[in-house]
C-alpha cells in the first residue's frame, strides 16, 4: 500500500497542536474570498468542501478501501504533495490511517467523485490549514459491512466447515497421518493475514515463523483456535469473526471496530 504524507502514524502531533476554535485564526476564509469561492459547504467540525462531480459509484463507508488522486496545497497555493503522475493513494477509510480531515472529507464523495477539501489545521497536522483537490478513483467494499458469508460467496469457497465459535475454515493442504496440537504445546506456524478484500495486513512469509505457546493470552483467540484445527504440516484458511479478533475497539490505523479478518496458516511443527 502506498503511504504518502497523508498516512498518520501517530495522533500525538494532532492532539498536542489542537487549539480552541475561539483562538484559532484560519487562513481558509481569506483564501475562499480571494479566490471567489462561494459554493461550498461546512461540516460541524469546521471542514469546508466543494463537490465538482458527485460520482455515481459506491458511497464510501468506514472500513472501505479507497484509491484517491490528490494534490495538496497550503493556502498560499504552494503545492506540498501530489499523487498526480503516480499511482492513486490507497487507504482504509475511518480507522485513522489518514489525517482526520481526510477521513471525514473523502467520505462525502462517491466513487468517481471529485472536488476540494479545505481542512483547518486542527483536522490536519495541527500547524497549517491545508487544501486538497481530490478525485476518488475506487471504492472497494470488503472490510466493514461485509460478512463472512459475503466473502465465501464472492471467493467461491467450497468444502468449508464452521466451528461453534463462528470460525469458517477450510484445510487446503491435508496431512492425514500427523497429530493436532493441544493446550500448552509450543507451536511454530507460518501465516498471512488478510482483510476481506484480500489485501495482506501481515505475514511471516520470507520473514520469521511465529512460535508461541498454544492457549497463550498473547495471541488472539481466533488465531489460537485456528491452529488447534490443523495437523502438523497442514495449511488452512480461517475466517475469524471480530469477537475472536480485535473486537469492538479494533486497532487504530490497522483494524476497524468489529472487523472480520482471515488468516492462511501452516502448522510447521509443535512440541
C-alpha positions, 0 to 999 in steps of 0.5 A: 500500500502506498503511504504518502504524507497523508498516512498518520502514524501517530495522533500525538502531533494532532492532539498536542497542536489542537487549539480552541476554535475561539483562538484559532485564526484560519487562513481558509476564509481569506483564501475562499474570498480571494479566490471567489469561492462561494459554493461550498459547504461546512461540516460541524467540525469546521471542514469546508468542501466543494463537490465538482462531480458527485460520482455515481459509484459506491458511497464510501463507508468506514472500513472501505478501501479507497484509491484517491488522486490528490494534490495538496496545497497550503493556502498560499497555493504552494503545492506540498504533495501530489499523487498526480503522475503516480499511482492513486493513494490507497487507504482504509477509510475511518480507522485513522490511517489518514489525517482526520480531515481526510477521513471525514472529507473523502467520505462525502464523495462517491466513487468517481467523485471529485472536488476540494477539501479545505481542512483547518489545521486542527483536522490536519497536522495541527500547524497549517490549514491545508487544501486538497483537490481530490478525485476518488478513483475506487471504492472497494467494499470488503472490510466493514459491512461485509460478512463472512458469508459475503466473502465465501460467496464472492471467493467461491469457497467450497468444502468449508466447515464452521466451528461453534465459535463462528470460525469458517475454515477450510484445510487446503493442504491435508496431512492425514497421518500427523497429530493436532496440537493441544493446550500448552504445546509450543507451536511454530506456524507460518501465516498471512493475514488478510482483510476481506478484500484480500489485501495482506495486513501481515505475514511471516512469509520470507520473514520469521515463523511465529512460535508461541505457546498454544492457549497463550493470552498473547495471541488472539483467540481466533488465531489460537483456535485456528491452529488447534484445527490443523495437523502438523504440516497442514495449511488452512484458511480461517475466517475469524469473526471480530469477537475472536479478533480485535473486537469492538475497539479494533486497532487504530490505523490497522483494524476497524471496530468489529472487523472480520479478518482471515488468516492462511496458516501452516502448522510447521511443527509443535512440541 
